[in-house]
Amino acid sequence: MTDPTGTTTVRLTTAQALVRFLAAQYSERDGVEQRFVPGVWGIFGHGNVAGLGQALLQAAVTGEADLPYHLARNEQGMVHASVAFAKTRNRLQAFACTASTGPGSTNMVTGAALATTNRIPVLLLPSDMFATRMPDPVLQQLEDTRGGDVTVNDAFRPVSKYFDRVTRPEQLIPAAQAAMRVLTDPVETGAVTLCLPQDVQAEAYDWPVEFFRRRVWHIGRPLPEPDALARAAAVIREARRPLLIAGGGVVYSEAETALREFAEATGIPVADTHAGKGALPWDHDRAVGGVGSTGAASANELAREADVVIGVGTRYSDFTTASHTVFADPGVTFVNLNVARLDAAKHAAAQLVCDARTGLEALRRELDGWRVPDAHRARSRELADAWAAVTDACRRVEHGPPPAQTAVLGALNEELDDRDVIINAAGSMPGDLQMLWRARDPKAYHVEYAYSCMGYEVAAGVGVKMADPSREVVVLVGDGSYLMMAQEIVTMVSEGLKVIIVVVQNHGFASIGALSESLGSQRFGTKYRYRDPATGRLDGSVLPVDLAANAASLGAEVIRAEGIKGFRAAIAQARAADTTTVVHIETDPEGPNPPGSAWWDVPVGQVSDLDSTRDAYETYRSQKQGQRHYL
């Protein structure tokens, strides 16, 4: 039909229109086009079952829109799976997630925070209350005395990069386009939330057909501004002990070759963050390991000595800077190359606001003929080799039974191929992994450490495997994170995804237990134990929890491994399997840890009746003296 202006229109519900719109969106970078939204994750309930649920069904039955639906088991989990997918696809594709009104929608808030903190795109479609307010209050509605338009979905505002509430069908036209603008912007990307009142989802409207045309969102590679490039190069040319920090931006911009060529041409040693690990192979001559609170002694020593720090695609989290203590040279200067000015401007740096690949290529040309002093090059190699010897010992430590976690990680690293993906997010493992894991591929190390969200791991395994089925995907999860969100094992099974899940059982929170002890809190409340009638505390005998049996009940094949030899055999068996397989192994939560070489600021009580806390505070006060702003 045509409207009075002569515009060709089609009558659809708001939900049907949104499905058609999303199916027609594409991204393009370097001449490669691909569907930006490959599908929708969802759990249906009142609020979306007759709206988006009906629209997705209609699309599948009639073929009017190609937008596959995937059923999740937990709303937070489906956002995590979507983030892991987008991260693996270098932010060039992103899923949409729909949830029912009330708790179904607010379950996605943690996932939104994770996506935005990590700067990974995901489109959230939480159902909302009636726009008409005829049924008022409706089931699960928040009644706020301050305003009638407030709903629980307003909780998404601070954790979304873009937020809108579509209270009329025609509002979807600008809202959907604004959502795509943010999702495909390397600087602004993160969680995008479009709240959809349940009556508006089902309301019909005459939509302009042009709204559904194929749209390509071009993701460019901004070039460095010439004067800024000259200023940055001038700072680097004066450096005697420079250090480059490779962050996630190197990986997202696919700048691995540019980074390697820059490092080889200049001789500058390269340290990495969790997000940048693998951008330069661990055994490359210029690679010196992870930097910061849980970094390598080699990288941290070079960071302390550095007179110029070149940050590429890093946001300088407190773990990277060791809470502003690791860059210790009194006159240290920063050169930051980042697509986001927010990050480029940190630490009073000389700023290169540009794409990581184009920036590194331009900086290499600008520095043509310049190299670091031979002594600095030799020292960086000497430190890296010494650290490799230390980690060799940690990875093969004889301990137990049960074995030390470091030995489990070493065995796992040796059993996997270079392209196999390791996934982790929380607990003691990210620290051990940053020190011990040896990655040669930029997608082989998938550790979410911006939000460090317990429960991310299993769900992320779904997303990573969907993003790249050619890779073996290994989820590494402690018992604490496993118990918070294991439901997506069912999703793996139902989707026919082959994922290996390594469940490390240590009967409590190993990471926070060790941190608690170091801060004088005596591992209080960090062990899974019965309550002791004598003390009234949770420090009795070990609980009879069987996580292997739990995983089997969710549909996974399960292998119980004992000792490192048994663990190696179990991994080999899991690799040969064609279904989701869980390898369960017990470790010693107080087993030997890799040697730390930097600090993390976690305040300790200034006054206490406990000797352990008083002693810890004195240590804390001493460490804090090395903390400073980089001005």
KEZALO-699392 format. One line per 8 residues: for each residue x, y negated, z negated of C-alpha. Coordinates in steps of 0.02 Angstrom, whole numbers, plus 50000, padded with zeros to 5 digits. Each point is the difference from the previous one (the first is absolute). Last residue first. Layout:
<pts>
X Y Z  ...
</pts>
This chain:
<pts>
52555 49321 48244  49998 50185 49960  49910 50003 49834  50087 50090 49858  50013 50160 49898  50169 50051 49928  49949 49951 49824  49853 50118 50013
50113 50150 49976  50055 49944 49827  49823 49962 49942  49943 50170 50062  50138 50091 49907  49955 49907 49840  49817 50041 50031  50038 50185 50019
50085 50004 49829  49849 49916 49919  49882 50120 50088  50094 50155 49943  50016 49933 49822  49811 49986 49988  49921 49864 49892  49998 49886 50151
50032 49824 50061  50047 49942 50174  49900 50139 50083  50089 50052 50160  49971 49919 50170  50022 50107 50158  50128 49916 50114  50086 50132 50106
50189 50019 49999  50136 50070 50113  50123 50144 50017  49901 50152 49945  50080 50173 49997  49889 50134 50078  49891 50087 49870  50038 50154 49895
49846 50095 49942  49875 49922 49881  49847 50044 50103  50074 50175 50031  49924 50068 50158  49856 50119 50042  49968 50046 50181  49843 50012 50107
50009 50009 50189  49832 49956 50078  49961 50050 50179  49883 49920 50125  49985 50120 50146  50116 50061 50139  50133 50079 49890  50183 50012 50051
50044 49840 49909  49914 50065 49843  50104 50160 50004  50162 49901 50018  49944 49887 49858  49964 50152 49890  50171 50077 50036  50086 49837 49950
49895 49993 49841  50043 50179 49952  50185 49958 50011  49972 49840 49902  49910 50084 49857  49825 50071 50001  49877 49965 50140  49813 50030 49998
49933 49998 50178  49824 49940 50034  49891 49998 50156  49882 49854 49989  49810 50006 49991  49958 49889 49852  49996 50149 49880  50178 50041 50051
50055 49826 49948  49920 50023 49829  50083 50169 49977  50169 49920 50036  49959 49859 49880  49982 50120 49853  49979 49900 49840  50021 50096 49836
50043 49843 49899  50172 49997 49918  50006 50004 49810  49969 49849 49889  50058 49821 50030  49836 49913 50037  49994 49915 49831  49898 50034 49842
50163 50048 49914  49951 50164 49914  49851 50038 50112  50112 49992 50153  49899 49946 50152  50036 50120 50142  50132 49943 50123  50024 49920 50171
50146 49886 49959  50016 49811 50022  49905 49934 49849  50156 49952 49902  50162 50038 50093  50098 49926 49851  49945 49819 50022  50176 49930 49984
50014 49929 50174  50112 50141 50065  49877 50128 49931  49852 49918 50084  50094 49993 50165  50039 50185 49989  49819 50042 49961  49941 49877 50131
50095 50098 50131  49963 50175 49937  49814 49973 49977  49937 50165 49934  50010 50188 50012  50148 50009 50120  49914 50081 50149  50071 49948 50167
49869 50033 50134  50076 50012 50174  49864 49980 50130  50034 50062 50176  49876 49935 50130  49916 50092 50145  49843 49905 50046  49844 50097 50051
49884 49853 49964  49904 50100 49869  50159 50061 49916  50082 49830 49994  49836 49925 49936  49992 50129 49860  50178 49956 49952  49928 49823 49993
49933 50037 49827  50170 49998 49914  49985 49827 49925  50046 49956 49821  50053 50176 49951  50129 50004 50139  50071 49833 49947  50037 50062 49824
50055 50174 50056  50134 49929 50111  49980 49986 50188  50109 50029 50152  49893 50009 50157  50092 50080 50146  49949 49964 50180  50077 50101 50141
49997 49886 50151  49913 50025 50167  49829 49956 49926  50051 49816 49991  49864 49880 49941  49883 50138 49941  50142 50078 49899  50042 49831 49923
49820 49963 49952  49964 50168 49919  50164 50000 49905  49957 49826 49938  49850 50075 49909  50115 50120 49908  50125 49863 49953  49896 49851 49951
49940 50067 49833  50115 49891 49896  50021 49835 50090  50175 49930 50015  49930 49831 50058  50154 49951 50103  50078 50170 49980  49909 50110 50125
50135 50126 50048  49994 50067 50177  50177 50056 50046  50006 50094 50167  49930 49855 50101  50163 49904 50019  50097 50161 50039  50169 50044 49926
49946 50012 49818  50104 50064 49853  49903 50001 49839  50103 49982 49840  49994 49822 49933  49837 49941 50077  49925 50171 49968  50045 50002 49815
49919 49831 49976  49848 50044 50104  49985 50167 49905  49985 49936 49822  49818 49953 50017  49918 49931 50155  49988 49997 50189  50059 50152 50095
49997 50068 50177  50142 50094 50088  49988 50009 50190  50091 50129 50106  50096 49922 50144  50174 50038 49930  49956 50180 49959  49955 50060 49826
50087 50135 49897  50145 49888 49948  49886 49861 49936  49896 50127 49904  50154 50075 49916  50061 49828 49948  49829 49949 49937  49983 50158 49895
50175 49975 49931  49957 49822 49949  49841 50061 49913  50105 50105 49882  49967 50186 49992  49890 50089 49872  50104 50095 49957  50106 49907 49979
50137 49904 50087  50135 50021 50131  50014 49836 50096  50001 50016 50189  49915 49837 50050  50081 49905 49858  50175 50060 50049  49976 49952 50181
49930 49834 49939  50164 49957 49915  50104 50050 50153  49889 49894 50111  50026 49854 49881  50189 50013 50022  49980 50002 50189  49890 49844 49995
50124 49908 49888  50146 50040 50115  49903 49950 50154  49953 49832 49923  50180 49972 49946  50068 50034 50175  49882 49876 50081  50037 49870 49870
50188 50021 50022  49986 49990 50190  49920 49828 49988  49825 49994 50074  49986 49978 50187  49972 49854 50120  50020 50022 50188  49817 49971 50042
49912 49924 49849  49865 49913 50104  49975 50157 50104  49976 50105 49843  49881 49869 49929  49894 50006 50157  49986 50189 49995  49963 49999 49814
49864 49869 50023  49920 50085 50149  49987 50163 49904  49947 49926 49833  49868 49886 50075  50024 49818 49956  50012 49871 49861  50188 49985 49976
50025 49904 49838  50158 49947 49911  49949 50053 49827  49942 49906 49846  49972 50168 49913  49842 50037 50100  49963 49898 50157  50001 50146 50122
49877 50094 49892  49858 49873 50004  50055 49951 50175  49940 50170 50060  50084 50076 50155  50158 50020 49897  50186 49967 50014  50066 49934 49834
50175 49929 49979  50044 49987 49816  50145 49919 49909  50092 50063 49847  50099 49865 49909  50004 50077 49827  50021 50176 50071  49878 50110 49905
49873 50064 50125  49940 50145 49890  49917 49897 49863  49838 49928 50070  49886 50139 49936  50111 50133 50077  49989 49900 50162  49923 50144 50098
49899 50062 49852  49934 49824 49969  49935 49994 50178  50105 49909 50130  49871 49985 50140  50110 50089 50126  49996 49992 50190  50184 49958 50017
50086 49926 49847  50178 49942 50032  50092 49975 49835  50154 49887 50003  50133 49992 49862  49973 50183 49957  50095 50069 49850  49849 50053 49897
49913 50064 50157  50154 50102 50047  49995 50082 49828  49814 50030 50020  50020 50081 50170  50134 50122 49939  49913 50036 49834  49849 50055 50101
49831 49925 49961  49872 50027 49864  49999 49820 49938  50066 49927 50162  50076 50057 50164  49984 50163 50096  50150 50073 50088  50164 49938 50077
49970 50023 50187  50136 49922 50110  50086 50163 50053  49833 50085 50031  49967 50144 49881  49834 49935 49932  49933 49966 50175  49955 49815 50021
49813 49966 49997  49994 50155 49890  49951 49905 49844  49920 49833 50042  49840 50019 49898  50096 50065 49848  50126 49858 50018  50161 50011 50098
50185 49960 49994  50099 49959 50156  50186 49958 50002  50051 49862 50121  50124 50064 50131  49944 49865 50122  49974 50098 50161  49960 50165 49916
49875 49921 49880  49914 49902 50139  49993 50153 50114  49925 50105 49861  49871 49866 49957  49950 49975 50182  49979 50188 50021  49890 50011 49845
49893 49849 50048  49835 50092 50020  49907 49845 49938  49919 50100 49860  50166 50083 49955  50103 49840 49985  49855 49916 49909  50009 50135 49867
50161 49931 49929  50183 50002 50050  50113 49905 49879  50161 49939 50082  50155 49967 49894  50133 49868 50028  50170 49997 49911  50108 49868 50087
49861 49891 50067  50037 49838 50094  49938 50073 50165  49839 50053 49914  49954 49822 49951  50036 49935 50175  49896 50140 50076  49850 49949 49896
50016 49817 50049  50017 50043 50185  49847 50112 49994  49900 49864 49913  50050 49878 50137  49947 50123 50135  49829 50047 49925  49997 50189 49983
49887 50091 50123  49827 50065 49954  49967 50178 50059  49820 50008 50051  49851 50104 49951  49871 49981 50138  49821 50038 49951  49915 50080 50149
49811 49987 50011  49887 50118 50099  49828 49922 50011  49876 50025 49860  49964 49818 49957  49974 49965 50186  49838 50101 49988  49925 49858 49899
49907 50079 49855  49811 49994 49981  49978 50043 49816  49935 50146 49897  50018 50016 49811  50067 50165 49931  50168 49934 49939  49913 49840 49943
49892 50099 49879  50151 50084 49921  50098 49841 49975  50167 50017 50093  50157 49934 49916  50140 49977 50127  50168 50025 49914  50171 49988 50082
50141 50084 49904  50172 49949 50058  50065 49898 50147  50046 49817 49990  50178 50001 50067  49992 50145 50123  49831 49936 50064  49896 50142 50074
49887 50024 49848  49981 49813 49978  49936 49963 50175  49895 50158 49999  49906 49943 49845  49973 49828 50075  49923 50083 50153  49884 50103 49892
49947 49849 49897  49967 49888 50151  49876 50124 50078  49941 50078 49837  49914 49839 49948  49866 50038 50132  49934 50143 49892  49970 49888 49848
50073 50023 49824  50173 50054 50059  50112 49978 49849  50179 49953 50043  50172 50032 49930  50172 49985 50082  50169 50042 49925  49910 50102 49869
50055 50033 49820  49933 49839 49924  49832 50013 50090  49964 50185 49975  49925 49975 49827  49865 49899 50089  49934 50170 50048  49922 50017 49827
49872 49871 50054  49983 49812 49977  49866 49915 50106  49883 49964 49856  50126 49897 49904  50063 49970 49823  49882 50120 49912  50073 50146 50096
49890 50150 50030  50106 50141 50071  49898 50117 50109  50019 50188 49979  49817 50036 50047  49916 49843 50064  49968 49847 49893  49914 49933 50099
49911 50096 50138  49953 49845 50103  50174 49925 49989  49991 49968 50189  50188 50032 50015  49974 50166 49912  50154 50055 49903  50166 50047 50079
50084 50141 50094  50189 49995 50004  50077 49994 50175  50189 49998 49975  50116 49977 50149  50180 50053 49965  50161 49913 50050  50163 50023 49902
50081 49856 49908  50061 50113 49857  49916 49890 49870  49849 49982 50114  49981 50186 50028  50026 50045 49817  49876 49870 49941  49872 50062 50124
50026 50179 49941  49970 49943 49822  49840 49913 50056  49934 50153 50095  49911 50075 49849  49906 49836 49997  49904 50057 50154  49945 50169 49936
49965 49924 49830  49871 49876 50069  49930 50025 50174  50065 50141 50108  50169 50007 50084  50072 49966 50172  50184 50005 50050  50073 49936 50164
50162 50073 50064  50153 49905 50059  50115 50001 50152  50153 49898 50047  50056 49986 49817  50159 50099 50035  49901 50159 50038  50068 50085 49843
49946 49851 49895  49829 50000 50082  49974 50185 49960  50063 49980 49821  49881 49853 49977  49852 50099 50066  50038 50148 49887  50011 49880 49852
49833 49923 50048  49925 50174 50011  50068 50043 49828  49922 49849 49917  49831 50055 50067  50022 50181 49946  49953 50158 50094  50025 49935 50177
49895 50039 50154  50072 49943 50167  49893 49918 50134  50059 49980 50180  49972 49832 50088  49975 50021 50187  49844 49895 50031  49845 50035 50106
50038 50186 49996  49817 50038 49961  50024 50123 49856  50162 49930 49928  49946 49818 50017  49830 50039 49924  50082 50087 49852  50117 49852 49974
49854 49879 50004  49895 50105 49882  50139 50007 49872  50039 49816 50024  49823 49954 49951  49888 50140 49937  50139 50081 49895  50079 49831 49961
49914 49923 49849  49942 50158 49916  50139 50126 50019  50125 50051 50131  50186 50033 49979  50103 49931 50141  50155 49995 50108  49978 49920 50169
50097 50029 50160  50141 49952 50118  49988 49813 49961  50139 49915 50099  49982 50105 50157  50166 49992 50089  50096 49888 50119  50188 50008 50031
50076 49852 50091  50123 49957 49862  49857 49982 49878  49814 50019 50034  49850 50030 49888  49828 50055 50055  49821 49968 49943  49853 50076 50094
49951 50134 49872  49992 49866 49866  49868 49900 50095  49889 50150 50035  50003 50054 49818  49964 49821 49944  49851 49987 50117  49926 50163 49935
50019 49936 49821  49917 49834 50041  49856 50091 50083  49991 49995 50187  49906 49908 50137  50109 49965 50152  50031 49829 50075  50043 49920 50167
50015 49812 49979  49883 49897 50109  49979 49863 49870  49822 50058 49962  50064 50176 49958  50031 50137 50126  49950 50183 49991
</pts>
